[in-house]
């Protein structure tokens, strides 16, 4: 479960299955792919 208030949660709001999002982290950007929405 991901909180919609977390950086990842904010980045994926409104995204659909298959979409990719990039989130900034202290170690650099990380890309996530939305695999499922429940």
mmCIF file of the N, C-alpha and C atoms, coordinates in Angstrom:
data_MODEL
# 
_entry.id   MODEL 
# 
loop_
_atom_site.group_PDB 
_atom_site.id 
_atom_site.type_symbol 
_atom_site.label_atom_id 
_atom_site.label_alt_id 
_atom_site.label_comp_id 
_atom_site.label_asym_id 
_atom_site.label_entity_id 
_atom_site.label_seq_id 
_atom_site.pdbx_PDB_ins_code 
_atom_site.Cartn_x 
_atom_site.Cartn_y 
_atom_site.Cartn_z 
_atom_site.occupancy 
_atom_site.B_iso_or_equiv 
_atom_site.pdbx_formal_charge 
_atom_site.auth_seq_id 
_atom_site.auth_comp_id 
_atom_site.auth_asym_id 
_atom_site.auth_atom_id 
_atom_site.pdbx_PDB_model_num 
ATOM 1   N N  . UNK A 1 1  ? 0.847  -1.170 0.000   1.00 0.00 ? 1  UNK A N  1 
ATOM 2   C CA . UNK A 1 1  ? 0.000  0.000  0.000   1.00 0.00 ? 1  UNK A CA 1 
ATOM 3   C C  . UNK A 1 1  ? 0.897  1.239  0.000   1.00 0.00 ? 1  UNK A C  1 
ATOM 4   N N  . UNK A 1 2  ? 0.540  2.216  -0.808  1.00 0.00 ? 2  UNK A N  1 
ATOM 5   C CA . UNK A 1 2  ? 1.312  3.460  -0.919  1.00 0.00 ? 2  UNK A CA 1 
ATOM 6   C C  . UNK A 1 2  ? 0.412  4.626  -0.523  1.00 0.00 ? 2  UNK A C  1 
ATOM 7   N N  . UNK A 1 3  ? 0.893  5.450  0.388   1.00 0.00 ? 3  UNK A N  1 
ATOM 8   C CA . UNK A 1 3  ? 0.134  6.628  0.810   1.00 0.00 ? 3  UNK A CA 1 
ATOM 9   C C  . UNK A 1 3  ? 0.114  7.659  -0.315  1.00 0.00 ? 3  UNK A C  1 
ATOM 10  N N  . UNK A 1 4  ? -1.034 8.304  -0.522  1.00 0.00 ? 4  UNK A N  1 
ATOM 11  C CA . UNK A 1 4  ? -1.114 9.340  -1.553  1.00 0.00 ? 4  UNK A CA 1 
ATOM 12  C C  . UNK A 1 4  ? -0.404 10.613 -1.125  1.00 0.00 ? 4  UNK A C  1 
ATOM 13  N N  . UNK A 1 5  ? 0.083  10.655 0.115   1.00 0.00 ? 5  UNK A N  1 
ATOM 14  C CA . UNK A 1 5  ? 0.830  11.817 0.598   1.00 0.00 ? 5  UNK A CA 1 
ATOM 15  C C  . UNK A 1 5  ? 2.340  11.621 0.497   1.00 0.00 ? 5  UNK A C  1 
ATOM 16  N N  . UNK A 1 6  ? 2.779  10.406 0.147   1.00 0.00 ? 6  UNK A N  1 
ATOM 17  C CA . UNK A 1 6  ? 4.210  10.139 -0.013  1.00 0.00 ? 6  UNK A CA 1 
ATOM 18  C C  . UNK A 1 6  ? 4.668  10.653 -1.379  1.00 0.00 ? 6  UNK A C  1 
ATOM 19  N N  . UNK A 1 7  ? 5.971  10.855 -1.558  1.00 0.00 ? 7  UNK A N  1 
ATOM 20  C CA . UNK A 1 7  ? 6.461  11.311 -2.869  1.00 0.00 ? 7  UNK A CA 1 
ATOM 21  C C  . UNK A 1 7  ? 6.060  10.376 -4.016  1.00 0.00 ? 7  UNK A C  1 
ATOM 22  N N  . UNK A 1 8  ? 6.139  9.073  -3.781  1.00 0.00 ? 8  UNK A N  1 
ATOM 23  C CA . UNK A 1 8  ? 5.743  8.118  -4.830  1.00 0.00 ? 8  UNK A CA 1 
ATOM 24  C C  . UNK A 1 8  ? 4.241  8.195  -5.055  1.00 0.00 ? 8  UNK A C  1 
ATOM 25  N N  . UNK A 1 9  ? 3.473  8.258  -3.986  1.00 0.00 ? 9  UNK A N  1 
ATOM 26  C CA . UNK A 1 9  ? 2.018  8.357  -4.104  1.00 0.00 ? 9  UNK A CA 1 
ATOM 27  C C  . UNK A 1 9  ? 1.587  9.582  -4.882  1.00 0.00 ? 9  UNK A C  1 
ATOM 28  N N  . UNK A 1 10 ? 2.212  10.719 -4.592  1.00 0.00 ? 10 UNK A N  1 
ATOM 29  C CA . UNK A 1 10 ? 1.895  11.952 -5.319  1.00 0.00 ? 10 UNK A CA 1 
ATOM 30  C C  . UNK A 1 10 ? 2.238  11.818 -6.798  1.00 0.00 ? 10 UNK A C  1 
ATOM 31  N N  . UNK A 1 11 ? 3.348  11.149 -7.102  1.00 0.00 ? 11 UNK A N  1 
ATOM 32  C CA . UNK A 1 11 ? 3.783  11.009 -8.496  1.00 0.00 ? 11 UNK A CA 1 
ATOM 33  C C  . UNK A 1 11 ? 2.851  10.116 -9.307  1.00 0.00 ? 11 UNK A C  1 
ATOM 34  N N  . UNK A 1 12 ? 2.245  9.113  -8.662  1.00 0.00 ? 12 UNK A N  1 
ATOM 35  C CA . UNK A 1 12 ? 1.417  8.178  -9.423  1.00 0.00 ? 12 UNK A CA 1 
ATOM 36  C C  . UNK A 1 12 ? -0.070 8.529  -9.434  1.00 0.00 ? 12 UNK A C  1 
ATOM 37  N N  . UNK A 1 13 ? -0.463 9.576  -8.696  1.00 0.00 ? 13 UNK A N  1 
ATOM 38  C CA . UNK A 1 13 ? -1.872 9.977  -8.725  1.00 0.00 ? 13 UNK A CA 1 
ATOM 39  C C  . UNK A 1 13 ? -2.302 10.282 -10.159 1.00 0.00 ? 13 UNK A C  1 
ATOM 40  N N  . UNK A 1 14 ? -3.394 9.687  -10.582 1.00 0.00 ? 14 UNK A N  1 
ATOM 41  C CA . UNK A 1 14 ? -3.920 9.935  -11.915 1.00 0.00 ? 14 UNK A CA 1 
ATOM 42  C C  . UNK A 1 14 ? -3.297 9.078  -13.000 1.00 0.00 ? 14 UNK A C  1 
ATOM 43  N N  . UNK A 1 15 ? -2.324 8.247  -12.649 1.00 0.00 ? 15 UNK A N  1 
ATOM 44  C CA . UNK A 1 15 ? -1.672 7.391  -13.643 1.00 0.00 ? 15 UNK A CA 1 
ATOM 45  C C  . UNK A 1 15 ? -2.487 6.123  -13.834 1.00 0.00 ? 15 UNK A C  1 
ATOM 46  N N  . UNK A 1 16 ? -2.220 5.441  -14.936 1.00 0.00 ? 16 UNK A N  1 
ATOM 47  C CA . UNK A 1 16 ? -2.925 4.209  -15.257 1.00 0.00 ? 16 UNK A CA 1 
ATOM 48  C C  . UNK A 1 16 ? -1.947 3.050  -15.325 1.00 0.00 ? 16 UNK A C  1 
ATOM 49  N N  . UNK A 1 17 ? -2.475 1.846  -15.317 1.00 0.00 ? 17 UNK A N  1 
ATOM 50  C CA . UNK A 1 17 ? -1.647 0.649  -15.440 1.00 0.00 ? 17 UNK A CA 1 
ATOM 51  C C  . UNK A 1 17 ? -0.777 0.770  -16.686 1.00 0.00 ? 17 UNK A C  1 
ATOM 52  N N  . UNK A 1 18 ? 0.515  0.522  -16.518 1.00 0.00 ? 18 UNK A N  1 
ATOM 53  C CA . UNK A 1 18 ? 1.456  0.602  -17.629 1.00 0.00 ? 18 UNK A CA 1 
ATOM 54  C C  . UNK A 1 18 ? 2.204  1.923  -17.702 1.00 0.00 ? 18 UNK A C  1 
ATOM 55  N N  . UNK A 1 19 ? 1.701  2.954  -17.021 1.00 0.00 ? 19 UNK A N  1 
ATOM 56  C CA . UNK A 1 19 ? 2.384  4.256  -17.015 1.00 0.00 ? 19 UNK A CA 1 
ATOM 57  C C  . UNK A 1 19 ? 3.674  4.168  -16.205 1.00 0.00 ? 19 UNK A C  1 
ATOM 58  N N  . UNK A 1 20 ? 4.643  4.989  -16.572 1.00 0.00 ? 20 UNK A N  1 
ATOM 59  C CA . UNK A 1 20 ? 5.884  5.096  -15.819 1.00 0.00 ? 20 UNK A CA 1 
ATOM 60  C C  . UNK A 1 20 ? 5.983  6.492  -15.227 1.00 0.00 ? 20 UNK A C  1 
ATOM 61  N N  . UNK A 1 21 ? 6.535  6.570  -14.019 1.00 0.00 ? 21 UNK A N  1 
ATOM 62  C CA . UNK A 1 21 ? 6.722  7.855  -13.346 1.00 0.00 ? 21 UNK A CA 1 
ATOM 63  C C  . UNK A 1 21 ? 8.141  7.925  -12.813 1.00 0.00 ? 21 UNK A C  1 
ATOM 64  N N  . UNK A 1 22 ? 8.673  9.127  -12.757 1.00 0.00 ? 22 UNK A N  1 
ATOM 65  C CA . UNK A 1 22 ? 10.012 9.339  -12.218 1.00 0.00 ? 22 UNK A CA 1 
ATOM 66  C C  . UNK A 1 22 ? 9.891  10.126 -10.919 1.00 0.00 ? 22 UNK A C  1 
ATOM 67  N N  . UNK A 1 23 ? 10.571 9.636  -9.890  1.00 0.00 ? 23 UNK A N  1 
ATOM 68  C CA . UNK A 1 23 ? 10.536 10.268 -8.574  1.00 0.00 ? 23 UNK A CA 1 
ATOM 69  C C  . UNK A 1 23 ? 11.958 10.647 -8.186  1.00 0.00 ? 23 UNK A C  1 
ATOM 70  N N  . UNK A 1 24 ? 12.134 11.873 -7.720  1.00 0.00 ? 24 UNK A N  1 
ATOM 71  C CA . UNK A 1 24 ? 13.452 12.320 -7.265  1.00 0.00 ? 24 UNK A CA 1 
ATOM 72  C C  . UNK A 1 24 ? 13.736 11.748 -5.883  1.00 0.00 ? 24 UNK A C  1 
ATOM 73  N N  . UNK A 1 25 ? 14.945 11.234 -5.703  1.00 0.00 ? 25 UNK A N  1 
ATOM 74  C CA . UNK A 1 25 ? 15.392 10.728 -4.406  1.00 0.00 ? 25 UNK A CA 1 
ATOM 75  C C  . UNK A 1 25 ? 16.752 11.349 -4.106  1.00 0.00 ? 25 UNK A C  1 
ATOM 76  N N  . UNK A 1 26 ? 17.226 11.250 -2.874  1.00 0.00 ? 26 UNK A N  1 
ATOM 77  C CA . UNK A 1 26 ? 18.551 11.789 -2.547  1.00 0.00 ? 26 UNK A CA 1 
ATOM 78  C C  . UNK A 1 26 ? 19.671 11.164 -3.391  1.00 0.00 ? 26 UNK A C  1 
ATOM 79  N N  . UNK A 1 27 ? 19.461 9.923  -3.844  1.00 0.00 ? 27 UNK A N  1 
ATOM 80  C CA . UNK A 1 27 ? 20.464 9.241  -4.668  1.00 0.00 ? 27 UNK A CA 1 
ATOM 81  C C  . UNK A 1 27 ? 20.247 9.452  -6.159  1.00 0.00 ? 27 UNK A C  1 
ATOM 82  N N  . UNK A 1 28 ? 19.288 10.283 -6.521  1.00 0.00 ? 28 UNK A N  1 
ATOM 83  C CA . UNK A 1 28 ? 18.990 10.544 -7.929  1.00 0.00 ? 28 UNK A CA 1 
ATOM 84  C C  . UNK A 1 28 ? 17.604 10.048 -8.285  1.00 0.00 ? 28 UNK A C  1 
ATOM 85  N N  . UNK A 1 29 ? 17.186 10.307 -9.520  1.00 0.00 ? 29 UNK A N  1 
ATOM 86  C CA . UNK A 1 29 ? 15.835 9.921  -9.939  1.00 0.00 ? 29 UNK A CA 1 
ATOM 87  C C  . UNK A 1 29 ? 15.660 8.405  -10.035 1.00 0.00 ? 29 UNK A C  1 
ATOM 88  N N  . UNK A 1 30 ? 14.459 7.950  -9.675  1.00 0.00 ? 30 UNK A N  1 
ATOM 89  C CA . UNK A 1 30 ? 14.095 6.539  -9.767  1.00 0.00 ? 30 UNK A CA 1 
ATOM 90  C C  . UNK A 1 30 ? 12.817 6.455  -10.586 1.00 0.00 ? 30 UNK A C  1 
ATOM 91  N N  . UNK A 1 31 ? 12.771 5.518  -11.532 1.00 0.00 ? 31 UNK A N  1 
ATOM 92  C CA . UNK A 1 31 ? 11.596 5.333  -12.374 1.00 0.00 ? 31 UNK A CA 1 
ATOM 93  C C  . UNK A 1 31 ? 10.787 4.141  -11.874 1.00 0.00 ? 31 UNK A C  1 
ATOM 94  N N  . UNK A 1 32 ? 9.482  4.340  -11.761 1.00 0.00 ? 32 UNK A N  1 
ATOM 95  C CA . UNK A 1 32 ? 8.564  3.285  -11.351 1.00 0.00 ? 32 UNK A CA 1 
ATOM 96  C C  . UNK A 1 32 ? 7.563  3.053  -12.469 1.00 0.00 ? 32 UNK A C  1 
ATOM 97  N N  . UNK A 1 33 ? 7.121  1.795  -12.623 1.00 0.00 ? 33 UNK A N  1 
ATOM 98  C CA . UNK A 1 33 ? 6.075  1.457  -13.581 1.00 0.00 ? 33 UNK A CA 1 
ATOM 99  C C  . UNK A 1 33 ? 4.857  0.977  -12.799 1.00 0.00 ? 33 UNK A C  1 
ATOM 100 N N  . UNK A 1 34 ? 3.678  1.500  -13.150 1.00 0.00 ? 34 UNK A N  1 
ATOM 101 C CA . UNK A 1 34 ? 2.435  1.097  -12.487 1.00 0.00 ? 34 UNK A CA 1 
ATOM 102 C C  . UNK A 1 34 ? 2.041  -0.274 -13.037 1.00 0.00 ? 34 UNK A C  1 
ATOM 103 N N  . UNK A 1 35 ? 2.081  -1.282 -12.177 1.00 0.00 ? 35 UNK A N  1 
ATOM 104 C CA . UNK A 1 35 ? 1.753  -2.646 -12.597 1.00 0.00 ? 35 UNK A CA 1 
ATOM 105 C C  . UNK A 1 35 ? 0.288  -2.985 -12.370 1.00 0.00 ? 35 UNK A C  1 
ATOM 106 N N  . UNK A 1 36 ? -0.294 -2.438 -11.319 1.00 0.00 ? 36 UNK A N  1 
ATOM 107 C CA . UNK A 1 36 ? -1.690 -2.736 -10.996 1.00 0.00 ? 36 UNK A CA 1 
ATOM 108 C C  . UNK A 1 36 ? -2.244 -1.625 -10.118 1.00 0.00 ? 36 UNK A C  1 
ATOM 109 N N  . UNK A 1 37 ? -3.548 -1.476 -10.169 1.00 0.00 ? 37 UNK A N  1 
ATOM 110 C CA . UNK A 1 37 ? -4.250 -0.522 -9.310  1.00 0.00 ? 37 UNK A CA 1 
ATOM 111 C C  . UNK A 1 37 ? -5.385 -1.289 -8.646  1.00 0.00 ? 37 UNK A C  1 
ATOM 112 N N  . UNK A 1 38 ? -5.417 -1.231 -7.328  1.00 0.00 ? 38 UNK A N  1 
ATOM 113 C CA . UNK A 1 38 ? -6.456 -1.970 -6.595  1.00 0.00 ? 38 UNK A CA 1 
ATOM 114 C C  . UNK A 1 38 ? -7.245 -1.030 -5.727  1.00 0.00 ? 38 UNK A C  1 
# 
